[in-house]
Amino acid sequence: MNDTAIDFLKSRVSIRDVDPDAVVTAAEIEQILTIAGSAPSGNNSQPWKVAVVQNKDMQAEIYTRAYQQLQVKNAAGVFLVFGDRSAYEIDHLVAEKLKNGTLAPAGEGMFRKKIDFFYASSPAENSVEAIMLDCGLFAMNLLYAIKAFGYDAVPMRGADFDAIKKYLELSESWQPVLMIPFGKARTAGNEKIRKKPAEFSLLFK
Ligand SMILES: Cc1cc2nc3c(=O)[nH]c(=O)nc-3n(C[C@H](O)[C@H](O)[C@H](O)COP(=O)(O)O)c2cc1C
């Protein structure tokens, strides 16, 4: 057992009171997003898109579209995580795989057939459901990456994402997943109140 890793995993908590003067550098943002992007996704489609806002005037505008939740205004920045369903399109998957060398040109026909069959038999796999799953895993990784750099965050859905997309002039097709304000904690988070494994798991041996 790796006690350090366990302590780290246990220590994540939602932080809503952050220092408005804290600064997270562009280099840190780049590294945090790189780690977040190591998340798994169906067919390695990586359908996430992230708007990073580090501008207090813009954060104040987003705050008015997020039920005046103060963390949005005070944060060192806000990650807005979206999903782009075009990442699941077969042409896109093929182009990416040919580009990164995980598919040889000779295997393209077979790969197309495989994905065609997959989507026909499991329609959820290129739907909004899949976006929420793939980008949800990305967002969880992002929360831990933020923590690994000594910052804290809170995942949020309490926001008018359509209004925020309009304000930031983002593509209408992007599916909103989570808003994640991040920064330096001023006040500790809430106590962990959780069900015990016996309350939510079934063990088959
Ligand atoms: C999908 C989702 C939406 C959430 N939306 C909000 C939100 O709008 N505002 C907020 O303050 N916290 C929000 N939270 C944070 C939860 O309240 C918090 O994760 C939960 O109470 C457990 O506490 P912990 O994160 O400190 O362990 C959200 C969490 C998730 C996963």
Ligand as a Chemical Component Dictionary entry (heavy atoms), coordinates in Angstrom:
data_LIG
# 
_chem_comp.id                   LIG 
_chem_comp.type                 NON-POLYMER 
_chem_comp.pdbx_formal_charge   0 
_chem_comp.three_letter_code    LIG 
# 
loop_
_chem_comp_atom.comp_id 
_chem_comp_atom.atom_id 
_chem_comp_atom.alt_atom_id 
_chem_comp_atom.type_symbol 
_chem_comp_atom.charge 
_chem_comp_atom.model_Cartn_x 
_chem_comp_atom.model_Cartn_y 
_chem_comp_atom.model_Cartn_z 
_chem_comp_atom.pdbx_ordinal 
LIG C1  C1  C 0 -21.539 17.287 -10.673 1  
LIG C2  C2  C 0 -21.224 18.151 -9.482  2  
LIG C3  C3  C 0 -21.798 19.398 -9.374  3  
LIG C4  C4  C 0 -21.484 20.227 -8.290  4  
LIG N1  N1  N 0 -21.955 21.526 -8.273  5  
LIG C5  C5  C 0 -21.567 22.353 -7.281  6  
LIG C6  C6  C 0 -21.925 23.726 -7.305  7  
LIG O1  O1  O 0 -22.560 24.229 -8.223  8  
LIG N2  N2  N 0 -21.527 24.503 -6.268  9  
LIG C7  C7  C 0 -20.786 24.009 -5.228  10 
LIG O2  O2  O 0 -20.463 24.784 -4.335  11 
LIG N3  N3  N 0 -20.411 22.713 -5.184  12 
LIG C8  C8  C 0 -20.779 21.883 -6.187  13 
LIG N4  N4  N 0 -20.349 20.569 -6.188  14 
LIG C9  C9  C 0 -19.491 20.071 -5.100  15 
LIG C10 C10 C 0 -20.213 19.083 -4.179  16 
LIG O3  O3  O 0 -21.105 19.788 -3.353  17 
LIG C11 C11 C 0 -19.163 18.314 -3.364  18 
LIG O4  O4  O 0 -18.300 17.616 -4.231  19 
LIG C12 C12 C 0 -19.812 17.317 -2.412  20 
LIG O5  O5  O 0 -20.572 17.966 -1.443  21 
LIG C13 C13 C 0 -18.765 16.448 -1.705  22 
LIG O6  O6  O 0 -17.840 17.247 -1.014  23 
LIG P1  P1  P 0 -16.266 17.198 -1.309  24 
LIG O7  O7  O 0 -16.058 17.542 -2.765  25 
LIG O8  O8  O 0 -15.692 18.249 -0.409  26 
LIG O9  O9  O 0 -15.774 15.835 -0.999  27 
LIG C14 C14 C 0 -20.640 19.746 -7.263  28 
LIG C15 C15 C 0 -20.067 18.470 -7.367  29 
LIG C16 C16 C 0 -20.324 17.699 -8.479  30 
LIG C17 C17 C 0 -19.629 16.354 -8.612  31 
# 
loop_
_chem_comp_bond.comp_id 
_chem_comp_bond.atom_id_1 
_chem_comp_bond.atom_id_2 
_chem_comp_bond.value_order 
_chem_comp_bond.pdbx_ordinal 
LIG C1  C2  SING 1  
LIG C2  C3  SING 2  
LIG C2  C16 DOUB 3  
LIG C3  C4  DOUB 4  
LIG C4  N1  SING 5  
LIG C4  C14 SING 6  
LIG N1  C5  DOUB 7  
LIG C5  C6  SING 8  
LIG C5  C8  SING 9  
LIG C6  O1  DOUB 10 
LIG C6  N2  SING 11 
LIG N2  C7  SING 12 
LIG C7  O2  DOUB 13 
LIG C7  N3  SING 14 
LIG N3  C8  DOUB 15 
LIG C8  N4  SING 16 
LIG N4  C9  SING 17 
LIG N4  C14 SING 18 
LIG C9  C10 SING 19 
LIG C10 O3  SING 20 
LIG C10 C11 SING 21 
LIG C11 O4  SING 22 
LIG C11 C12 SING 23 
LIG C12 O5  SING 24 
LIG C12 C13 SING 25 
LIG C13 O6  SING 26 
LIG O6  P1  SING 27 
LIG P1  O7  DOUB 28 
LIG P1  O8  SING 29 
LIG P1  O9  SING 30 
LIG C14 C15 DOUB 31 
LIG C15 C16 SING 32 
LIG C16 C17 SING 33 
# 
